[in-house]
C-alpha cells in the first residue's frame, strides 16, 4: 500500500476554522486527520505541503518511521505548527491502518479499558459577562447532561488583577458554584496569564469554591514557574496543552510541575506520541485529561487514545460550536449523561462529510484571550444559528 494523495480542507466554525487532512492510498482507502490551529491555519497548511513531499509514495503502516523522519530529520523540529501538521497526518495514517485491518484504532493501540469516557464542558460561557449570566449558562449546560464545567472567569485581565477584576472574577466563580451546587466539578482556566505570585494568590482565593483544578496559571514556557505555583497552590494544577512531544513532557513530569497533564492529540505529535506521553505520566502517578477544544475529527482521535489509558481522568468537549459540527462526521459523536461512548467501526469509526465541509469555507480569524475582541466574548451558537 502506498500514499498517493494528500488533500487539505479548511472549514469555518464560528470563532475559528477547522483544518482537515485526507490521505488517500493506491488501494482506495482514505484516512482523515485534523490540523486545527486557531489563527494559524495557513501556516499549518504550508507545513502539511512540506511534509507531503516526504510522505507521498510511502507505506502508511510505517508510522514510527515516518514520525521520526518528519520530526527529527527536518532540522526545524519543534513548535505547534510543525507538530500539528505531523499529528494530522499521523492520525490519518492510523485511520487507514484501522480500515485496512477492519479494527478500530484503539484495538491497535493495546485495546480498551473502558467503553465510554466522562467529559466536561468548555465554551459554555463565551459571551457571558455578569455573574448572573455565568450562573445561568452553567445551569443550562448541566441540564444538557454535563457534570463538570471549565471556564475562564478572568475576562481581559493579564499578569496582575486589579481589585475590580479580582472581585468580579470571584463573584463569577461564586455564582456558578451556588447555581450548580456541590456535586458538579468546576475547573478554572487562566490561559497562562498570571505571574507566579499572582497565580498563587488567586489559587488561595479560589480554594473555598472546591475547584477540581486550576489550569495553566502561568505562561507555559517556564516550567520552574509552573512548579512553584503547583507547590503552593491549594488546588491541583493542570497544564500541557502547549507542550509538544514526550521530550517536553519529560521535563514537566520530572520537575513535578503539574498535577494533571493535558496533551492535545493534534498538537503534541499524534496518537502514538500522546500514548507515550500518557505512559510517562503513569510512571509519575499523574492523570491525563486531554486538551480537546478542537473539531470533531480531533475528538474522535482523542476518544480512541483514551480508550486504553489507565490514567485517563476526563475529556474536554466544547459546547459552543455551530450546529453544523454534528454534520461533519458520520456518525457524529454524541454526549449522553456526561459520557462519550467509544465508536466500534474500523479506523476512526466515522467518515468525513466533505459536502458539509465545503458549505462553510474558510474565514480569517485571529485568536485573542487577553484583549478587546477576545474569543471569550464570542457569542454561543444556538441551534439553527
PLY file of the C-alpha trace (Angstrom):
ply
format ascii 1.0
element vertex 385
property float x
property float y
property float z
element edge 384
property int vertex1
property int vertex2
end_header
0.00 0.00 0.00
1.27 3.48 -0.88
0.09 7.03 -0.16
-0.92 8.63 -3.44
-2.59 11.91 -2.49
-2.87 14.31 0.46
-5.74 16.82 0.36
-6.46 19.67 2.78
-9.80 21.23 3.69
-10.44 24.32 5.82
-13.90 24.82 7.32
-15.30 27.89 9.07
-16.52 27.04 12.57
-17.64 30.23 14.27
-14.79 31.81 16.21
-12.15 29.68 14.43
-11.63 27.36 11.45
-11.19 23.61 11.43
-8.48 22.10 9.22
-8.89 18.55 7.94
-6.43 16.36 6.04
-7.44 13.46 3.77
-4.73 10.92 2.94
-5.52 8.57 0.04
-3.81 5.32 -0.93
-3.39 3.26 -4.08
-5.87 0.60 -2.87
-8.72 3.08 -2.50
-8.60 3.68 1.27
-8.68 7.22 2.62
-7.80 8.32 6.14
-8.69 11.60 7.77
-6.86 13.71 10.34
-7.32 17.16 11.85
-4.81 20.04 11.88
-6.83 22.80 13.51
-4.59 25.54 14.95
-6.69 28.62 15.65
-5.40 31.73 13.90
-2.52 29.83 12.25
-4.41 27.75 9.70
-2.45 28.96 6.68
0.86 28.23 8.39
-0.27 24.66 9.12
-1.40 24.17 5.53
2.10 25.11 4.38
3.67 22.67 6.84
1.41 19.87 5.56
2.57 20.63 2.00
6.21 20.44 3.12
5.69 17.10 4.85
3.69 15.72 1.93
6.80 15.73 -0.24
8.20 13.06 2.05
5.02 11.02 2.65
3.80 10.62 -0.95
4.67 7.15 -2.18
5.28 5.80 1.34
3.53 2.92 3.14
1.10 4.35 5.76
1.75 1.35 8.03
5.26 2.66 8.86
4.07 5.33 11.28
7.04 5.16 13.65
9.49 5.55 10.79
7.55 8.42 9.22
7.12 10.26 12.53
10.82 10.29 13.25
11.62 11.30 9.69
9.16 14.19 9.74
10.12 15.35 13.24
13.85 14.67 13.62
15.22 14.78 10.10
13.89 18.20 9.12
16.28 20.09 11.48
13.49 22.55 12.43
11.76 20.05 14.66
9.67 21.95 17.15
6.63 24.11 17.77
2.86 23.96 17.30
2.77 24.49 13.52
5.00 21.55 12.65
3.64 19.25 15.35
0.03 19.97 14.38
0.80 19.07 10.77
2.60 15.87 11.82
-0.25 14.95 14.16
-2.91 15.31 11.47
-1.00 13.12 9.05
-0.28 10.54 11.74
-3.96 10.28 12.72
-4.92 9.89 9.06
-2.44 7.02 8.70
-3.90 5.30 11.78
-7.33 5.69 10.21
-6.08 3.96 7.05
-4.45 1.14 9.01
-7.60 0.52 11.03
-9.71 0.37 7.89
-7.23 -1.98 6.20
-7.31 -4.35 9.18
-11.02 -3.96 9.94
-10.31 -2.77 13.50
-10.95 0.43 15.49
-7.72 2.29 16.21
-7.91 1.66 19.95
-7.57 -2.07 19.29
-4.29 -1.35 17.51
-3.00 0.67 20.49
-3.45 -2.09 23.05
-7.21 -2.39 23.33
-9.60 -0.63 25.67
-10.02 -0.40 29.40
-13.37 1.44 29.19
-16.43 1.56 26.95
-17.19 5.26 27.46
-15.31 8.36 28.57
-16.51 11.04 31.02
-16.42 14.53 29.55
-16.50 18.10 30.81
-17.94 21.13 29.05
-15.93 24.12 27.86
-17.03 27.13 25.81
-20.44 27.30 27.51
-19.63 30.71 28.99
-18.47 32.55 25.84
-20.15 35.94 25.67
-21.19 35.95 29.36
-20.17 38.96 31.46
-22.10 39.31 34.71
-22.01 36.66 37.46
-25.72 36.08 36.80
-25.05 35.34 33.13
-22.31 32.87 34.07
-24.63 31.14 36.52
-27.47 30.92 34.00
-25.17 29.45 31.33
-23.76 26.96 33.82
-27.23 25.69 34.73
-28.16 25.35 31.06
-25.04 23.27 30.44
-25.65 21.00 33.41
-29.21 20.45 32.17
-27.68 19.15 28.93
-26.11 16.30 30.89
-22.67 17.65 31.78
-21.47 17.12 35.34
-18.22 19.07 35.03
-17.62 22.60 33.72
-14.49 24.55 32.82
-14.28 28.27 32.23
-12.11 31.38 32.38
-13.65 33.89 34.82
-10.88 36.50 34.44
-12.09 38.39 31.36
-9.39 40.55 29.75
-7.16 40.64 32.84
-3.45 39.97 32.37
-0.47 39.25 34.68
-1.96 41.04 37.71
-5.63 41.51 38.52
-6.90 44.91 39.53
-9.08 44.97 42.62
-12.17 45.33 40.43
-11.12 42.45 38.13
-10.42 40.23 41.13
-13.78 40.92 42.74
-15.66 40.28 39.51
-13.82 37.02 38.82
-14.52 35.69 42.31
-18.17 36.76 42.08
-18.46 34.79 38.83
-16.99 31.67 40.42
-19.19 32.04 43.50
-22.30 32.50 41.36
-21.58 29.38 39.32
-20.88 27.28 42.41
-24.14 28.43 44.04
-26.09 27.77 40.85
-24.87 24.23 40.12
-24.39 23.01 43.68
-21.58 20.99 45.25
-21.70 17.87 43.05
-20.73 19.50 39.74
-16.98 19.68 39.22
-15.60 23.12 38.38
-12.30 23.69 36.57
-10.92 27.23 36.47
-8.87 28.23 33.40
-6.30 31.06 33.50
-4.94 30.77 29.92
-1.35 31.25 31.10
-1.81 34.88 32.11
-0.50 35.34 35.68
2.85 35.94 37.31
3.95 33.32 39.87
3.00 35.39 42.91
-0.35 36.40 41.42
-1.15 32.83 40.38
-0.51 31.56 43.91
-2.58 34.37 45.44
-5.50 33.68 43.09
-5.32 29.94 43.82
-5.76 30.64 47.52
-8.74 32.90 46.84
-10.35 30.17 44.70
-9.84 27.39 47.25
-13.17 27.87 49.11
-15.09 27.07 45.90
-13.81 23.47 45.75
-12.30 23.74 42.26
-11.29 20.46 40.64
-8.25 22.02 39.01
-6.54 25.34 38.23
-5.45 25.32 34.58
-2.37 26.94 33.05
-1.95 29.58 35.80
1.33 30.91 34.34
2.75 31.11 30.78
3.77 27.62 29.63
7.41 28.21 28.67
8.84 28.38 32.21
8.48 25.01 33.93
10.11 26.22 37.14
7.45 28.94 37.44
4.68 26.38 36.99
6.32 24.07 39.53
6.48 26.91 42.06
2.76 27.59 41.65
1.99 23.88 41.94
3.93 23.59 45.20
1.95 26.42 46.81
-1.50 26.04 45.23
-4.26 24.51 47.37
-5.95 23.50 44.10
-4.39 20.85 41.79
-2.79 22.48 38.76
-3.39 21.29 35.19
-1.30 22.14 32.13
0.25 20.76 28.98
-1.91 21.88 26.06
1.06 23.94 24.82
3.66 21.24 25.41
4.77 19.14 22.46
6.14 15.59 22.30
7.46 13.37 25.07
10.65 15.42 25.16
8.91 18.45 26.66
6.69 16.35 28.88
9.77 14.66 30.36
10.77 17.99 31.92
7.23 18.78 33.02
6.92 15.46 34.84
10.45 15.27 36.25
10.01 18.68 37.91
6.62 17.59 39.27
5.43 20.87 37.81
1.78 19.90 37.43
-0.82 17.57 38.96
-2.86 16.85 35.79
-1.37 16.77 32.28
-3.33 17.86 29.20
-1.68 16.68 25.99
-3.54 17.54 22.80
-3.55 14.67 20.31
-3.47 17.01 17.31
-0.72 19.27 18.69
1.52 17.05 20.81
2.55 14.77 17.93
-0.34 12.46 17.23
-1.91 9.40 18.80
1.18 7.28 19.31
3.15 10.19 20.75
0.28 11.07 23.11
0.18 7.40 24.14
3.88 7.59 25.05
3.31 10.82 26.99
0.48 9.19 28.95
2.68 6.19 29.76
5.39 8.51 31.10
2.81 10.30 33.24
1.54 6.98 34.59
5.02 6.28 35.94
4.77 9.53 37.91
1.16 8.73 39.02
-0.11 11.76 37.12
-3.57 11.57 35.48
-4.26 12.57 31.88
-7.10 14.91 30.86
-6.54 15.55 27.14
-6.93 19.05 25.78
-9.69 18.84 23.16
-11.34 22.13 22.17
-10.90 21.20 18.52
-13.10 19.87 15.74
-14.92 16.53 15.51
-12.07 14.55 13.92
-9.73 15.52 16.74
-12.39 14.48 19.25
-12.75 11.09 17.57
-8.99 10.53 17.56
-8.73 11.53 21.23
-11.52 9.13 22.12
-9.55 6.26 20.56
-6.47 7.30 22.53
-8.13 7.45 25.94
-9.94 4.16 25.40
-6.84 2.35 26.57
-5.30 4.80 29.08
-5.35 3.53 32.64
-4.55 7.02 33.97
-7.19 8.85 31.93
-9.24 11.31 34.01
-11.76 13.28 31.90
-12.11 14.60 28.34
-12.76 18.19 27.25
-15.66 18.96 24.89
-16.59 22.37 23.50
-20.31 23.12 23.53
-20.42 26.48 21.72
-19.69 25.30 18.19
-22.11 25.96 15.33
-24.83 23.34 14.74
-23.12 22.01 11.62
-20.48 20.37 13.86
-22.88 17.44 14.18
-22.90 17.01 10.39
-19.14 16.89 9.78
-18.59 13.31 10.97
-20.88 10.42 10.09
-21.89 9.10 12.55
-21.50 12.09 14.86
-20.10 11.78 18.39
-22.82 12.28 20.97
-22.54 13.12 24.68
-25.04 11.17 26.79
-25.34 11.64 30.54
-21.88 13.18 30.66
-20.16 10.41 28.65
-18.97 9.73 25.11
-19.24 6.11 24.02
-16.41 4.57 22.03
-17.00 4.02 18.31
-16.77 0.43 17.11
-16.16 0.86 13.37
-12.78 0.35 11.69
-10.21 3.14 11.85
-11.68 6.25 13.45
-15.11 4.67 13.08
-16.54 7.69 11.25
-16.23 9.33 7.84
-15.74 12.99 6.97
-18.71 14.62 5.23
-16.86 16.68 2.62
-20.04 18.14 1.20
-20.81 19.72 4.57
-17.20 20.88 4.97
-17.36 22.72 1.65
-20.57 24.52 2.66
-18.61 26.56 5.22
-15.48 27.99 3.55
-12.54 29.48 5.42
-12.94 32.87 7.06
-9.86 34.56 8.56
-9.99 34.55 12.36
-7.42 35.51 14.98
-7.25 34.06 18.47
-7.15 36.57 21.35
-7.79 35.94 25.03
-6.41 38.95 26.89
-7.56 41.93 24.80
-10.65 43.55 23.36
-12.22 41.30 20.78
-11.27 38.25 22.86
-12.64 34.90 21.77
-14.20 34.78 25.24
-16.57 37.50 24.07
-17.76 35.39 21.13
-21.47 34.53 21.24
-22.55 30.93 21.65
-24.10 29.41 18.55
-27.67 28.40 19.20
-29.37 25.56 17.39
-30.11 26.68 13.83
-27.97 29.81 14.18
0 1
1 2
2 3
3 4
4 5
5 6
6 7
7 8
8 9
9 10
10 11
11 12
12 13
13 14
14 15
15 16
16 17
17 18
18 19
19 20
20 21
21 22
22 23
23 24
24 25
25 26
26 27
27 28
28 29
29 30
30 31
31 32
32 33
33 34
34 35
35 36
36 37
37 38
38 39
39 40
40 41
41 42
42 43
43 44
44 45
45 46
46 47
47 48
48 49
49 50
50 51
51 52
52 53
53 54
54 55
55 56
56 57
57 58
58 59
59 60
60 61
61 62
62 63
63 64
64 65
65 66
66 67
67 68
68 69
69 70
70 71
71 72
72 73
73 74
74 75
75 76
76 77
77 78
78 79
79 80
80 81
81 82
82 83
83 84
84 85
85 86
86 87
87 88
88 89
89 90
90 91
91 92
92 93
93 94
94 95
95 96
96 97
97 98
98 99
99 100
100 101
101 102
102 103
103 104
104 105
105 106
106 107
107 108
108 109
109 110
110 111
111 112
112 113
113 114
114 115
115 116
116 117
117 118
118 119
119 120
120 121
121 122
122 123
123 124
124 125
125 126
126 127
127 128
128 129
129 130
130 131
131 132
132 133
133 134
134 135
135 136
136 137
137 138
138 139
139 140
140 141
141 142
142 143
143 144
144 145
145 146
146 147
147 148
148 149
149 150
150 151
151 152
152 153
153 154
154 155
155 156
156 157
157 158
158 159
159 160
160 161
161 162
162 163
163 164
164 165
165 166
166 167
167 168
168 169
169 170
170 171
171 172
172 173
173 174
174 175
175 176
176 177
177 178
178 179
179 180
180 181
181 182
182 183
183 184
184 185
185 186
186 187
187 188
188 189
189 190
190 191
191 192
192 193
193 194
194 195
195 196
196 197
197 198
198 199
199 200
200 201
201 202
202 203
203 204
204 205
205 206
206 207
207 208
208 209
209 210
210 211
211 212
212 213
213 214
214 215
215 216
216 217
217 218
218 219
219 220
220 221
221 222
222 223
223 224
224 225
225 226
226 227
227 228
228 229
229 230
230 231
231 232
232 233
233 234
234 235
235 236
236 237
237 238
238 239
239 240
240 241
241 242
242 243
243 244
244 245
245 246
246 247
247 248
248 249
249 250
250 251
251 252
252 253
253 254
254 255
255 256
256 257
257 258
258 259
259 260
260 261
261 262
262 263
263 264
264 265
265 266
266 267
267 268
268 269
269 270
270 271
271 272
272 273
273 274
274 275
275 276
276 277
277 278
278 279
279 280
280 281
281 282
282 283
283 284
284 285
285 286
286 287
287 288
288 289
289 290
290 291
291 292
292 293
293 294
294 295
295 296
296 297
297 298
298 299
299 300
300 301
301 302
302 303
303 304
304 305
305 306
306 307
307 308
308 309
309 310
310 311
311 312
312 313
313 314
314 315
315 316
316 317
317 318
318 319
319 320
320 321
321 322
322 323
323 324
324 325
325 326
326 327
327 328
328 329
329 330
330 331
331 332
332 333
333 334
334 335
335 336
336 337
337 338
338 339
339 340
340 341
341 342
342 343
343 344
344 345
345 346
346 347
347 348
348 349
349 350
350 351
351 352
352 353
353 354
354 355
355 356
356 357
357 358
358 359
359 360
360 361
361 362
362 363
363 364
364 365
365 366
366 367
367 368
368 369
369 370
370 371
371 372
372 373
373 374
374 375
375 376
376 377
377 378
378 379
379 380
380 381
381 382
382 383
383 384
